[in-house]
Amino acid sequence: MVFSLTPEQAMLQESASRFLGDRYDDAARRRFRAEDAGFSLDIWQEIARLGWLGSGFSEQRGGFGGGPIETMILMEAAGNALMSEPLLGSMVLPGSVLAEAGSYDDLAHLIEGKSLFAVAWDEPEQPSALEPATVAEPCGDGLAIHGEKKLVLGGQIADVLLVTAKLDGRLAILRVQSDVGGVDVRTHRTLDGGKAANVRFDSARIDRSDVLASGNEAPAVVSEMLARAIAAACAESLGAARNLHDRTLDYLKLRVQFGRRIGEFQALQHRMADMFIALEEAQSLSMMATAALEEPNGDHRDRILSAAKIGVMGRAMHIGREAIQLHGGVGMTDELPIGDGYKRIKSLSLMFGDEDFHLDRMNSLAV
Protein backbone atom coordinates (compact mmCIF):
# COMPACT_ATOMS: atom_id res chain seq x y z
CA MET A 1 0.00 0.00 0.00
CA VAL A 2 1.44 3.36 -1.06
CA PHE A 3 0.78 5.90 1.66
CA SER A 4 2.29 9.38 1.52
CA LEU A 5 1.26 12.68 3.06
CA THR A 6 0.38 15.78 1.10
CA PRO A 7 2.36 18.95 1.92
CA GLU A 8 -0.58 20.19 3.99
CA GLN A 9 -0.79 16.92 5.93
CA ALA A 10 2.97 16.93 6.53
CA MET A 11 2.66 20.49 7.83
CA LEU A 12 -0.12 19.40 10.23
CA GLN A 13 2.05 16.52 11.45
CA GLU A 14 5.02 18.80 12.04
CA SER A 15 3.00 21.52 13.78
CA ALA A 16 1.23 19.01 16.04
CA SER A 17 4.52 17.43 17.04
CA ARG A 18 6.09 20.82 17.72
CA PHE A 19 3.10 22.10 19.71
CA LEU A 20 2.93 19.01 21.91
CA GLY A 21 6.70 19.00 22.34
CA ASP A 22 6.47 22.55 23.70
CA ARG A 23 3.45 21.96 25.93
CA TYR A 24 4.00 18.44 27.24
CA ASP A 25 6.61 16.97 29.50
CA ASP A 26 6.20 14.47 32.34
CA ALA A 27 5.58 17.19 34.94
CA ALA A 28 2.99 18.97 32.78
CA ARG A 29 1.19 15.71 32.11
CA ARG A 30 0.84 14.97 35.81
CA ARG A 31 -0.32 18.52 36.46
CA PHE A 32 -2.97 18.41 33.73
CA ARG A 33 -4.35 15.08 34.93
CA ALA A 34 -4.73 16.47 38.43
CA GLU A 35 -7.14 19.17 37.20
CA ASP A 36 -10.87 18.74 37.82
CA ALA A 37 -11.55 17.99 34.16
CA GLY A 38 -8.74 15.43 34.01
CA PHE A 39 -6.99 17.55 31.37
CA SER A 40 -6.12 21.17 30.62
CA LEU A 41 -9.04 23.25 29.36
CA ASP A 42 -6.52 25.90 28.30
CA ILE A 43 -4.75 23.40 26.04
CA TRP A 44 -8.13 22.36 24.64
CA GLN A 45 -8.88 25.95 23.63
CA GLU A 46 -5.43 26.26 22.08
CA ILE A 47 -5.88 23.20 19.90
CA ALA A 48 -9.31 24.50 18.89
CA ARG A 49 -7.70 27.76 17.75
CA LEU A 50 -5.06 25.78 15.87
CA GLY A 51 -7.83 24.08 13.91
CA TRP A 52 -7.23 20.56 15.17
CA LEU A 53 -10.88 19.93 16.02
CA GLY A 54 -11.98 20.68 12.46
CA SER A 55 -9.08 19.18 10.55
CA GLY A 56 -10.76 15.79 10.05
CA PHE A 57 -13.92 17.16 8.44
CA SER A 58 -14.61 18.34 4.91
CA GLU A 59 -15.45 21.94 4.12
CA GLN A 60 -18.95 20.84 3.14
CA ARG A 61 -19.47 19.75 6.73
CA GLY A 62 -18.00 22.89 8.23
CA GLY A 63 -14.47 21.56 8.70
CA PHE A 64 -11.17 22.56 7.19
CA GLY A 65 -11.09 20.18 4.24
CA GLY A 66 -9.50 17.12 5.85
CA GLY A 67 -10.58 13.56 6.53
CA PRO A 68 -9.44 10.31 8.15
CA ILE A 69 -5.74 10.89 7.42
CA GLU A 70 -5.75 14.21 9.28
CA THR A 71 -7.46 12.52 12.23
CA MET A 72 -4.85 9.74 12.14
CA ILE A 73 -2.02 12.30 12.21
CA LEU A 74 -3.44 14.07 15.26
CA MET A 75 -4.28 10.89 17.14
CA GLU A 76 -0.81 9.46 16.59
CA ALA A 77 0.75 12.73 17.78
CA ALA A 78 -1.52 12.72 20.85
CA GLY A 79 -0.55 9.15 21.64
CA ASN A 80 3.15 9.90 21.24
CA ALA A 81 2.83 12.77 23.72
CA LEU A 82 0.64 10.66 26.06
CA MET A 83 -1.73 13.61 25.81
CA SER A 84 -4.44 13.97 28.46
CA GLU A 85 -6.90 15.99 26.36
CA PRO A 86 -9.74 13.71 25.17
CA LEU A 87 -9.40 13.89 21.39
CA LEU A 88 -10.99 10.47 21.07
CA GLY A 89 -13.93 11.14 23.36
CA SER A 90 -14.57 14.82 22.64
CA MET A 91 -13.48 15.17 19.00
CA VAL A 92 -13.61 11.87 17.09
CA LEU A 93 -16.76 10.31 18.59
CA PRO A 94 -19.08 13.35 18.77
CA GLY A 95 -17.64 14.90 15.63
CA SER A 96 -18.44 11.75 13.66
CA VAL A 97 -21.98 11.64 15.01
CA LEU A 98 -22.71 15.31 14.33
CA ALA A 99 -21.22 15.19 10.83
CA GLU A 100 -23.07 12.02 9.83
CA ALA A 101 -26.34 13.24 11.35
CA GLY A 102 -26.05 16.59 9.56
CA SER A 103 -26.05 18.63 12.77
CA TYR A 104 -23.63 21.20 11.39
CA ASP A 105 -24.41 24.01 13.84
CA ASP A 106 -23.44 21.73 16.72
CA LEU A 107 -20.39 20.57 14.80
CA ALA A 108 -19.31 24.19 14.35
CA HIS A 109 -19.55 24.72 18.13
CA LEU A 110 -17.38 21.62 18.66
CA ILE A 111 -14.79 22.71 16.10
CA GLU A 112 -14.58 26.23 17.53
CA GLY A 113 -14.24 24.90 21.08
CA LYS A 114 -17.39 26.72 22.19
CA SER A 115 -18.99 23.53 23.55
CA LEU A 116 -17.68 20.19 24.73
CA PHE A 117 -19.59 17.15 23.48
CA ALA A 118 -19.52 13.50 24.52
CA VAL A 119 -21.27 10.42 23.15
CA ALA A 120 -23.17 8.26 25.66
CA TRP A 121 -23.56 4.97 23.81
CA ASP A 122 -22.14 2.15 25.96
CA GLU A 123 -24.29 0.42 28.56
CA PRO A 124 -23.71 -2.06 31.40
CA GLU A 125 -25.77 -4.81 29.73
CA GLN A 126 -25.82 -4.13 26.01
CA PRO A 127 -25.68 -6.88 23.37
CA SER A 128 -24.93 -4.36 20.62
CA ALA A 129 -24.33 -0.64 20.20
CA LEU A 130 -27.39 -0.68 17.95
CA GLU A 131 -29.60 -2.19 20.66
CA PRO A 132 -29.54 0.16 23.67
CA ALA A 133 -31.73 -0.46 26.72
CA THR A 134 -32.09 3.29 27.22
CA VAL A 135 -35.48 4.51 26.00
CA ALA A 136 -37.04 7.83 25.04
CA GLU A 137 -40.79 8.09 25.61
CA PRO A 138 -43.30 10.80 24.65
CA CYS A 139 -43.83 13.28 27.48
CA GLY A 140 -46.00 16.28 26.72
CA ASP A 141 -44.62 18.09 23.67
CA GLY A 142 -41.21 16.47 24.08
CA LEU A 143 -39.52 13.26 25.20
CA ALA A 144 -38.37 11.79 28.51
CA ILE A 145 -35.23 9.64 28.61
CA HIS A 146 -34.72 6.70 30.97
CA GLY A 147 -31.59 4.59 31.20
CA GLU A 148 -27.94 4.37 32.16
CA LYS A 149 -24.70 4.76 30.21
CA LYS A 150 -21.20 3.76 31.25
CA LEU A 151 -17.68 4.93 30.34
CA VAL A 152 -18.80 8.12 28.64
CA LEU A 153 -15.47 9.46 27.38
CA GLY A 154 -15.31 13.19 28.06
CA GLY A 155 -18.65 12.98 29.84
CA GLN A 156 -17.21 14.37 33.07
CA ILE A 157 -16.84 17.81 31.47
CA ALA A 158 -19.24 17.74 28.50
CA ASP A 159 -21.79 20.49 27.98
CA VAL A 160 -23.84 18.32 25.62
CA LEU A 161 -24.38 14.55 25.59
CA LEU A 162 -25.23 12.68 22.39
CA VAL A 163 -27.27 9.73 23.62
CA THR A 164 -28.28 6.52 21.87
CA ALA A 165 -31.73 5.32 22.87
CA LYS A 166 -34.76 3.45 21.60
CA LEU A 167 -37.49 5.73 20.30
CA ASP A 168 -40.70 4.07 19.12
CA GLY A 169 -38.84 0.78 19.21
CA ARG A 170 -36.03 1.93 16.91
CA LEU A 171 -32.55 3.37 17.46
CA ALA A 172 -32.28 7.14 17.79
CA ILE A 173 -29.57 9.64 18.66
CA LEU A 174 -30.61 12.40 21.03
CA ARG A 175 -29.02 15.69 22.06
CA VAL A 176 -29.19 16.23 25.83
CA GLN A 177 -27.82 19.17 27.80
CA SER A 178 -25.76 17.74 30.65
CA ASP A 179 -27.23 20.16 33.21
CA VAL A 180 -30.88 19.38 32.46
CA GLY A 181 -32.99 17.90 35.24
CA GLY A 182 -32.92 14.11 35.44
CA VAL A 183 -29.31 13.76 34.25
CA ASP A 184 -26.92 12.41 36.87
CA VAL A 185 -23.25 12.52 35.80
CA ARG A 186 -20.81 10.66 38.01
CA THR A 187 -17.11 11.05 37.28
CA HIS A 188 -14.66 8.22 37.83
CA ARG A 189 -11.03 7.41 37.13
CA THR A 190 -10.28 5.09 34.25
CA LEU A 191 -7.69 2.34 33.95
CA ASP A 192 -5.20 4.69 32.30
CA GLY A 193 -5.49 7.35 35.00
CA GLY A 194 -7.80 9.65 33.03
CA LYS A 195 -11.41 10.51 33.74
CA ALA A 196 -14.74 9.46 32.27
CA ALA A 197 -18.33 9.38 33.51
CA ASN A 198 -21.25 7.11 34.13
CA VAL A 199 -24.53 8.85 33.32
CA ARG A 200 -28.03 8.00 34.54
CA PHE A 201 -31.14 9.43 32.88
CA ASP A 202 -34.24 9.59 35.06
CA SER A 203 -37.04 11.21 33.05
CA ALA A 204 -34.59 13.69 31.50
CA ARG A 205 -36.69 15.98 29.28
CA ILE A 206 -35.73 17.06 25.76
CA ASP A 207 -37.54 18.65 22.84
CA ARG A 208 -38.47 16.76 19.70
CA SER A 209 -35.98 18.95 17.85
CA ASP A 210 -33.21 17.28 19.88
CA VAL A 211 -33.65 14.03 17.94
CA LEU A 212 -30.60 14.18 15.67
CA ALA A 213 -31.12 10.86 13.90
CA SER A 214 -33.71 8.10 13.99
CA GLY A 215 -35.14 5.27 11.93
CA ASN A 216 -32.86 3.90 9.22
CA GLU A 217 -30.42 6.78 9.57
CA ALA A 218 -29.37 6.22 13.21
CA PRO A 219 -27.71 2.76 12.81
CA ALA A 220 -25.59 4.10 9.94
CA VAL A 221 -24.47 7.05 12.09
CA VAL A 222 -23.49 4.81 15.02
CA SER A 223 -21.70 2.33 12.74
CA GLU A 224 -19.69 5.12 11.14
CA MET A 225 -18.83 6.55 14.55
CA LEU A 226 -17.49 3.20 15.75
CA ALA A 227 -15.52 2.64 12.55
CA ARG A 228 -13.80 6.01 12.90
CA ALA A 229 -13.23 5.40 16.60
CA ILE A 230 -11.46 2.09 15.89
CA ALA A 231 -9.13 3.72 13.37
CA ALA A 232 -8.44 6.61 15.76
CA ALA A 233 -7.74 4.23 18.64
CA CYS A 234 -5.26 2.35 16.44
CA ALA A 235 -3.45 5.59 15.60
CA GLU A 236 -3.29 6.71 19.24
CA SER A 237 -1.99 3.30 20.34
CA LEU A 238 0.67 3.47 17.65
CA GLY A 239 1.76 6.88 18.95
CA ALA A 240 1.92 5.64 22.55
CA ALA A 241 3.89 2.56 21.47
CA ARG A 242 6.35 4.78 19.60
CA ASN A 243 6.83 6.85 22.76
CA LEU A 244 7.62 3.73 24.80
CA HIS A 245 9.92 2.33 22.12
CA ASP A 246 11.91 5.57 21.85
CA ARG A 247 12.17 6.02 25.62
CA THR A 248 13.41 2.45 25.99
CA LEU A 249 15.99 2.87 23.24
CA ASP A 250 17.30 6.04 24.91
CA TYR A 251 17.42 4.27 28.27
CA LEU A 252 19.48 1.36 26.91
CA LYS A 253 21.98 3.83 25.49
CA LEU A 254 22.48 5.50 28.89
CA ARG A 255 22.05 2.83 31.57
CA VAL A 256 25.36 1.35 32.69
CA GLN A 257 25.64 -2.09 34.29
CA PHE A 258 28.74 -4.25 34.81
CA GLY A 259 30.80 -1.39 33.40
CA ARG A 260 28.98 -1.32 30.04
CA ARG A 261 25.94 0.40 28.59
CA ILE A 262 23.23 -2.23 28.66
CA GLY A 263 22.37 -1.46 25.04
CA GLU A 264 25.63 -3.18 24.11
CA PHE A 265 24.33 -6.56 25.31
CA GLN A 266 23.28 -8.62 22.33
CA ALA A 267 20.22 -10.13 24.01
CA LEU A 268 18.79 -6.67 24.64
CA GLN A 269 19.61 -5.59 21.10
CA HIS A 270 17.53 -8.51 19.83
CA ARG A 271 14.60 -7.47 22.01
CA MET A 272 14.83 -3.89 20.77
CA ALA A 273 14.88 -5.18 17.19
CA ASP A 274 11.69 -7.14 17.90
CA MET A 275 10.09 -4.00 19.34
CA PHE A 276 11.06 -2.00 16.25
CA ILE A 277 9.58 -4.64 13.93
CA ALA A 278 6.37 -4.65 15.97
CA LEU A 279 6.24 -0.85 15.74
CA GLU A 280 6.63 -0.88 11.96
CA GLU A 281 3.94 -3.54 11.62
CA ALA A 282 1.60 -1.56 13.87
CA GLN A 283 2.16 1.53 11.73
CA SER A 284 1.21 -0.33 8.55
CA LEU A 285 -1.90 -1.77 10.20
CA SER A 286 -2.94 1.67 11.50
CA MET A 287 -2.60 3.06 7.99
CA MET A 288 -4.71 0.16 6.73
CA ALA A 289 -7.47 1.03 9.21
CA THR A 290 -7.40 4.68 8.17
CA ALA A 291 -7.51 3.78 4.46
CA ALA A 292 -10.48 1.48 5.11
CA LEU A 293 -12.58 4.47 6.17
CA GLU A 294 -12.58 5.64 2.56
CA GLU A 295 -14.36 2.43 1.52
CA PRO A 296 -18.14 1.95 1.54
CA ASN A 297 -19.64 0.78 4.81
CA GLY A 298 -20.06 -2.98 4.80
CA ASP A 299 -18.62 -6.36 5.73
CA HIS A 300 -15.35 -5.86 3.84
CA ARG A 301 -14.54 -2.64 5.69
CA ASP A 302 -15.56 -4.17 9.02
CA ARG A 303 -13.19 -7.10 8.48
CA ILE A 304 -10.31 -4.75 7.73
CA LEU A 305 -11.00 -2.62 10.82
CA SER A 306 -11.27 -5.67 13.10
CA ALA A 307 -8.04 -7.14 11.71
CA ALA A 308 -6.27 -3.80 12.15
CA LYS A 309 -7.44 -3.35 15.74
CA ILE A 310 -6.34 -6.85 16.72
CA GLY A 311 -2.97 -6.37 15.01
CA VAL A 312 -2.18 -2.87 16.24
CA MET A 313 -3.22 -3.51 19.84
CA GLY A 314 -1.36 -6.81 20.08
CA ARG A 315 1.87 -5.26 18.84
CA ALA A 316 1.48 -2.11 20.94
CA MET A 317 0.88 -4.21 24.05
CA HIS A 318 4.03 -6.21 23.26
CA ILE A 319 6.05 -3.00 23.00
CA GLY A 320 4.59 -1.78 26.30
CA ARG A 321 5.46 -4.98 28.14
CA GLU A 322 8.99 -4.98 26.76
CA ALA A 323 9.44 -1.30 27.70
CA ILE A 324 8.57 -2.10 31.31
CA GLN A 325 10.86 -5.13 31.38
CA LEU A 326 13.84 -3.39 29.80
CA HIS A 327 13.57 -0.44 32.18
CA GLY A 328 13.80 -2.86 35.10
CA GLY A 329 12.40 -1.83 38.47
CA VAL A 330 12.09 1.85 37.56
CA GLY A 331 9.70 0.85 34.76
CA MET A 332 7.15 -0.13 37.43
CA THR A 333 7.26 3.20 39.24
CA ASP A 334 5.39 6.46 38.73
CA GLU A 335 8.71 8.24 38.28
CA LEU A 336 8.62 7.44 34.56
CA PRO A 337 5.51 7.52 32.32
CA ILE A 338 6.17 3.99 31.02
CA GLY A 339 3.26 2.65 33.05
CA ASP A 340 1.00 5.48 31.87
CA GLY A 341 1.70 4.62 28.24
CA TYR A 342 1.14 0.91 28.80
CA LYS A 343 -2.14 1.50 30.65
CA ARG A 344 -3.35 3.82 27.90
CA ILE A 345 -2.65 1.17 25.27
CA LYS A 346 -4.44 -1.42 27.41
CA SER A 347 -7.46 0.87 27.77
CA LEU A 348 -7.62 1.47 24.02
CA SER A 349 -7.37 -2.27 23.38
CA LEU A 350 -10.57 -2.78 25.39
CA MET A 351 -12.54 0.08 23.82
CA PHE A 352 -14.89 -0.49 20.88
CA GLY A 353 -14.53 -4.25 21.18
CA ASP A 354 -11.66 -6.25 22.64
CA GLU A 355 -9.64 -8.92 20.80
CA ASP A 356 -12.25 -11.64 21.34
CA PHE A 357 -15.02 -9.38 20.01
CA HIS A 358 -13.13 -8.58 16.83
CA LEU A 359 -12.03 -12.18 16.27
CA ASP A 360 -15.68 -13.21 16.51
CA ARG A 361 -16.67 -10.44 14.15
CA MET A 362 -14.05 -11.46 11.61
CA ASN A 363 -15.22 -15.06 11.78
CA SER A 364 -18.86 -14.06 11.37
CA LEU A 365 -17.97 -11.88 8.36
CA ALA A 366 -15.64 -14.44 6.76
CA VAL A 367 -16.24 -15.00 3.09
ChimeraX attribute file (.defattr): number of C-alpha atoms within 10 A of each C-alpha:
attribute: neighborCount
match mode: 1-to-1
recipient: residues
	/A:1	7
	/A:2	4
	/A:3	9
	/A:4	8
	/A:5	13
	/A:6	9
	/A:7	9
	/A:8	11
	/A:9	16
	/A:10	14
	/A:11	12
	/A:12	20
	/A:13	18
	/A:14	13
	/A:15	15
	/A:16	21
	/A:17	18
	/A:18	12
	/A:19	14
	/A:20	18
	/A:21	13
	/A:22	9
	/A:23	12
	/A:24	16
	/A:25	15
	/A:26	12
	/A:27	8
	/A:28	14
	/A:29	19
	/A:30	16
	/A:31	13
	/A:32	20
	/A:33	18
	/A:34	14
	/A:35	11
	/A:36	13
	/A:37	20
	/A:38	23
	/A:39	23
	/A:40	21
	/A:41	16
	/A:42	10
	/A:43	15
	/A:44	19
	/A:45	15
	/A:46	14
	/A:47	20
	/A:48	18
	/A:49	14
	/A:50	16
	/A:51	17
	/A:52	22
	/A:53	27
	/A:54	29
	/A:55	25
	/A:56	24
	/A:57	22
	/A:58	14
	/A:59	13
	/A:60	10
	/A:61	18
	/A:62	16
	/A:63	22
	/A:64	17
	/A:65	14
	/A:66	16
	/A:67	18
	/A:68	21
	/A:69	20
	/A:70	22
	/A:71	26
	/A:72	26
	/A:73	24
	/A:74	25
	/A:75	27
	/A:76	27
	/A:77	28
	/A:78	24
	/A:79	24
	/A:80	24
	/A:81	23
	/A:82	26
	/A:83	24
	/A:84	23
	/A:85	23
	/A:86	20
	/A:87	21
	/A:88	22
	/A:89	22
	/A:90	23
	/A:91	24
	/A:92	24
	/A:93	25
	/A:94	24
	/A:95	28
	/A:96	23
	/A:97	26
	/A:98	25
	/A:99	22
	/A:100	20
	/A:101	19
	/A:102	15
	/A:103	15
	/A:104	17
	/A:105	13
	/A:106	20
	/A:107	26
	/A:108	20
	/A:109	13
	/A:110	21
	/A:111	25
	/A:112	20
	/A:113	21
	/A:114	13
	/A:115	15
	/A:116	22
	/A:117	31
	/A:118	30
	/A:119	29
	/A:120	28
	/A:121	25
	/A:122	22
	/A:123	22
	/A:124	12
	/A:125	11
	/A:126	14
	/A:127	10
	/A:128	11
	/A:129	18
	/A:130	20
	/A:131	17
	/A:132	24
	/A:133	21
	/A:134	21
	/A:135	22
	/A:136	27
	/A:137	17
	/A:138	15
	/A:139	13
	/A:140	9
	/A:141	9
	/A:142	14
	/A:143	22
	/A:144	18
	/A:145	26
	/A:146	20
	/A:147	18
	/A:148	22
	/A:149	24
	/A:150	18
	/A:151	23
	/A:152	26
	/A:153	26
	/A:154	29
	/A:155	29
	/A:156	22
	/A:157	22
	/A:158	23
	/A:159	16
	/A:160	20
	/A:161	25
	/A:162	25
	/A:163	23
	/A:164	30
	/A:165	28
	/A:166	23
	/A:167	20
	/A:168	13
	/A:169	12
	/A:170	16
	/A:171	25
	/A:172	26
	/A:173	30
	/A:174	27
	/A:175	22
	/A:176	23
	/A:177	18
	/A:178	22
	/A:179	14
	/A:180	13
	/A:181	13
	/A:182	16
	/A:183	22
	/A:184	17
	/A:185	20
	/A:186	14
	/A:187	20
	/A:188	14
	/A:189	12
	/A:190	15
	/A:191	13
	/A:192	16
	/A:193	17
	/A:194	20
	/A:195	24
	/A:196	25
	/A:197	24
	/A:198	21
	/A:199	23
	/A:200	19
	/A:201	22
	/A:202	15
	/A:203	18
	/A:204	21
	/A:205	24
	/A:206	22
	/A:207	16
	/A:208	13
	/A:209	10
	/A:210	15
	/A:211	18
	/A:212	20
	/A:213	24
	/A:214	21
	/A:215	15
	/A:216	11
	/A:217	15
	/A:218	22
	/A:219	20
	/A:220	17
	/A:221	22
	/A:222	24
	/A:223	17
	/A:224	18
	/A:225	21
	/A:226	19
	/A:227	23
	/A:228	24
	/A:229	19
	/A:230	25
	/A:231	29
	/A:232	28
	/A:233	28
	/A:234	35
	/A:235	31
	/A:236	30
	/A:237	35
	/A:238	32
	/A:239	29
	/A:240	30
	/A:241	36
	/A:242	27
	/A:243	22
	/A:244	28
	/A:245	23
	/A:246	14
	/A:247	16
	/A:248	25
	/A:249	18
	/A:250	12
	/A:251	17
	/A:252	19
	/A:253	13
	/A:254	13
	/A:255	13
	/A:256	13
	/A:257	9
	/A:258	6
	/A:259	7
	/A:260	12
	/A:261	14
	/A:262	19
	/A:263	21
	/A:264	12
	/A:265	11
	/A:266	10
	/A:267	11
	/A:268	14
	/A:269	15
	/A:270	11
	/A:271	15
	/A:272	22
	/A:273	12
	/A:274	14
	/A:275	26
	/A:276	18
	/A:277	14
	/A:278	21
	/A:279	22
	/A:280	15
	/A:281	17
	/A:282	28
	/A:283	25
	/A:284	17
	/A:285	25
	/A:286	29
	/A:287	21
	/A:288	19
	/A:289	31
	/A:290	27
	/A:291	18
	/A:292	22
	/A:293	20
	/A:294	12
	/A:295	10
	/A:296	10
	/A:297	14
	/A:298	10
	/A:299	15
	/A:300	15
	/A:301	18
	/A:302	21
	/A:303	21
	/A:304	18
	/A:305	27
	/A:306	23
	/A:307	19
	/A:308	26
	/A:309	30
	/A:310	21
	/A:311	20
	/A:312	29
	/A:313	27
	/A:314	18
	/A:315	23
	/A:316	31
	/A:317	21
	/A:318	17
	/A:319	30
	/A:320	28
	/A:321	17
	/A:322	20
	/A:323	28
	/A:324	19
	/A:325	14
	/A:326	19
	/A:327	18
	/A:328	11
	/A:329	9
	/A:330	14
	/A:331	19
	/A:332	14
	/A:333	13
	/A:334	10
	/A:335	10
	/A:336	14
	/A:337	20
	/A:338	26
	/A:339	21
	/A:340	20
	/A:341	28
	/A:342	24
	/A:343	19
	/A:344	23
	/A:345	28
	/A:346	20
	/A:347	18
	/A:348	22
	/A:349	23
	/A:350	13
	/A:351	14
	/A:352	17
	/A:353	17
	/A:354	17
	/A:355	19
	/A:356	11
	/A:357	13
	/A:358	20
	/A:359	17
	/A:360	12
	/A:361	17
	/A:362	19
	/A:363	10
	/A:364	11
	/A:365	13
	/A:366	10
	/A:367	7
